[in-house]
Amino acid sequence: MHAHETTAATAGSPVGSARDWWEQRYAERDGIWSGRVNAVLADVAAALAVGRALDLGCGEGGDVVWLAEQGWDALGIDLSVTAIERGSRASVSAGVDERTAFVAADLARWETAARFDLVTASYLQSWPVEIPRAEILRRASGFVAVGGHLLVTAHAAPPHDDLPAEMQEYRFPTPDEDLAALQLDDAWEVVAAELRPRTATTPEGDPHEVLDSVVLVRRTR
């Protein structure tokens, strides 16, 4: 895998308004995320054998880079071309571009014949402009190899107290709702479907408590 071979596949996307919103968000400054791995992913991946990983809604590539640093071959997909370009540069800077690739694409339409040992979707939530999240999660299960895992981590409550007015009405998913959205058959086992508290840090460096919804499932056959 080569991060400098970043590709785009967004033409004809039915969620152009979401793509435009995120492009504007990323244009606000050079980086909007910390670049650190999401804590739930780090915890789960540490217990798995290294293999091929797919990060859906990868943002600026923090999780993809971390996975590659642990020895995974990691592919990141995101709606935003700007985010994908930043992820590609981050992988080069970290020296893991041989084990990474990034694609700008609409997750409701993106297809691949590849199957992955770990598929992860961390905080795949878009507000105030919605994306077809339930559909994306259902499609995500189809990318998991036999014996592989699908991890869905979401904000289960507002991540901070000062959400803008247009985000105040957002309805945060529960673990049971995300598990139901996957529509899994008996080829899967549920490893975890739970709420997990987490201590996060504000941009000013102040700690605060947040609540995550965590769903981890494994394809058995």
N, C-alpha and C positions, 0 to 999 in steps of 0.2 A: 504494500500500500504506500502511496506517496501523497503527502498533503499538498504538494505544489501542483498536483493534478486536479485541483478543485474544479468541479463542474457545476453548472446550473441547469435545472430542469423545471422551471417555474412557468413556462409559457402556457397560457390557457387555464391557469389556476382559478377555481371558482371562489377563492378566498383572497382575491387581490386586495380588498380593503384591509384585511389583517396584515398582509405582507407590507402594504404601504405604511400602516401604523407602526409596525416594528422597525421598518427602515428609518422612519422619522425618529423613533426612540433611540436607535443605535447612533443616529447622526448627532444626537445631543452632545455626546462626548466620546473620547477615544475608547473608553471601556466602561460598560455598565455593570459587569459582574466581577466578582472577586478573583476569578481564575482558579480558585481552590476547588477541589473535588467536593461533591455533595456528600455529607456525612453518611447518609443511609447507603448510598452506592458503595462507598469505601468499606463499610462494615460488611455488606453482603458479598462484594467481590473478593474480599480477603479470605472468605471461606470456600471459594470456588477454584477449580483447576483453571489455569489460564488457557484461553482459546480465542475465539472470534467474538467481538462485541459490536453491538449496534446501539448508538445513542440517538434517540428520536427527540427532536427539539433541543439540539446540542448547544444552542447559543454560541458563545464565543470560544467553545471548545475545551473548557476546563476539565470536564469529565473524560473526554476523549484523550486528552494529553495525559491525564493521570493514569488511565487504563493502559495506554501504550507504555508508560514508564514502568508499569508493573509487569510488562511482557505481553499484554494482549495486542492482537491486531484489531484496531478500532476504527469504525466508520461512523461519522457524525452527519446527521441530516438536519437541516433547519430551513425555515421559510425565508429567512433573511440572507441575501447575498453578502451584505456587510458583515454579519456575524460569522458566516462561513469563511470569508477572507481573513478575519481576525483569528479564527481557530486555526486556519492553515499556517498563518505566520507564527502563532504560538507553538505549534508543533515543531516548526523548523527551529525556533529559538530554543526549545527544550531538547532538540536533537533526536526526536522520535518520529520524524516525518516518514521514515521508511516503514513504520508500523501504523500509519494513520492515513485516512482519506476523508474528505469533506465534500458534501453535495448540497447545493441549494435546491430545495424541492418542496412541493406541497405534499405533506404527509398523508393527506386523504387520497392521493393519487399515485404516489411514488411506488414503484414495483422493483423487486429484485428476485432473481432465482437463488441467490445465496441464502444460507441458513446460518444462524448464529447461536453460540453457546450461551450468550447473555444478551438480551435485549432490554434496554433501560429507557424509561421516560421519566425524567426528573422535573417536576413542577411544570408539566406541559399544560399550562393554563394561560389563557390570553384574554385579558380584559383591559379596556372596555369593549374591544372588538373580539367577538367570539370566533373560535375555530370548531370544526366538527369533532370534538374531542373523543366522544364515545366511539365514533366510527374509526378514528385513528387507533384507539386502544384495541378494538376488535381486530383490525388489520395487523397490529403489532404481533399478535399471537401467532400469525402465520409465518413470521420470520424466524421463529425459534426452532432450533434443531432438536431432535429427539435427545432427551437427557439434559436439555438446556433450560435456562430460567428466563422468565420475564419479570422485571421489577418496575412497578409503577409507584412513584413517590409524588405526593401532591400536598399543597397547602391545605390543611383541614380547617384552618381558621385564618383570619387576616394576619399577614406576616408582620405588620406593624400597625400602630394606632392611628397614623395620619394618612390613611388612604385618600386619594383625591375623590371628590364628590362623585365622579362618573364610575368609580369602582366600588362604591359603598354597597351597591345592591348585588354584588357578585355572590353566587351561591357556591360555597366550597363543598367538594365531594367528600363523602364518607368512604371508608374502606369497603363496606358492603356494596355501595353504589358502583365503585370502580370495579369490584369483582364481578358484579352483575353485568356491567357494560362489556366485559370480555366475552361473555356468552361461551364459556368453556364447556367442553364435553368430558367424557370419562377418560380421555387420554391425558388428563392433567391432574396434578395434585396441588392442593393449596398449602404452601409452606407457611405463609403469614398473611393475615388481613387484619390490621390493627392500627391504632393511633399511637404515635410515639412523640413524646415531648422532646424538645431540643433547645439548647441555648444558642442563640445566634448573636451576632455582633452588629451594631449599627455602623454606618459609615464614620461616625464620630468615635467609634471604639467602645461604645457602651453595650453591655450584655443585656439581652432580653429573651424571654421565653416564647417559643413558638410551638405549634402543634402540627405534626405531619401525619398524613394518611399513607400507610405503607401496605402494598399488596405485592407479594412474591409468590409466583407459581412456577411449577416445573412440568415440562412436557415429558411424560413417561413412555409414550410410544407414538 
